[in-house]
Amino acid sequence: MTNARPVPVPDERSAPFWTAAANHVLTLARCSHCHSYSLPPGAVCAQCGTTEPAFVFEPVDSRGTVRSWTVVRQSFLPGFDDDLPFVLVDVELDVQAELRMIGRLLDGVDVPLQVGDVVDVAFEDLAPGVSVPAFALVR
């Protein structure tokens, strides 16, 4: 018997992100000072450096382009053995230059993939009310 995949454990700062993900909506934290998005949001805005970013979560366009990827063939975390092998993609989201997100590519390991391919966020449902963002190629 294999272990179940780990599920996110939201904290106060990340709860809006995970609540939206459960509804298959990508939201990002936007700094109230400079209006840049941060992923994940920290105590300091990565763009303007304010220590009082007062992040507000907003739904965003979920398309992006593949910057890089790797094929995962060995699991170092419990719960992923049944998913091996899988592709992790590094995606620059269209909503803001240099804003990157890493996630599983749901198209499988045999799909032809190139830097610059367009992807859209898709969601993997892990448990009732728990979904994680992933990606699917836009063809």
C-alpha positions, 0 to 999 in steps of 0.5 A: 500500500502506498501513502497518499500524496501530501496535501497543503496545510494553509496558514493565515497568509496562504489560506486565500490562495488555497481556498481559491484553488479548491474552486479551480481558480488561480489567485495571486497575492498583489502588493497594495503598495506597488501592485506587483504580484508575489508568489508566494507572498512573504513578509516583504514585497519582492518587487518594491521591498515594502515591509507592509505589502498588505497583500490582496489576493486576486484572480489572474489569467492562468496562462504562461510559457514553459521556461524549463522542465524536468522529468521526475523518475524517483520520489523522495517524498511519500505519496508520489510513487504511483505518479512516477514518472511525471514532468515538473514545469517551470512556467513564467505566468503571462500576468507579470514578467518574471513571475514564475510558478512550478507545477506538474504537467498533466499531459504526461512524460511522452508529450513533446515539450519545448521552451516557450510552449504555452500552458494553462493552469489546471487543477489536481483534486487531491481530496474533497475541498483540496486542489493544487495547481498544475499545468496543461499544454495549450494546443 
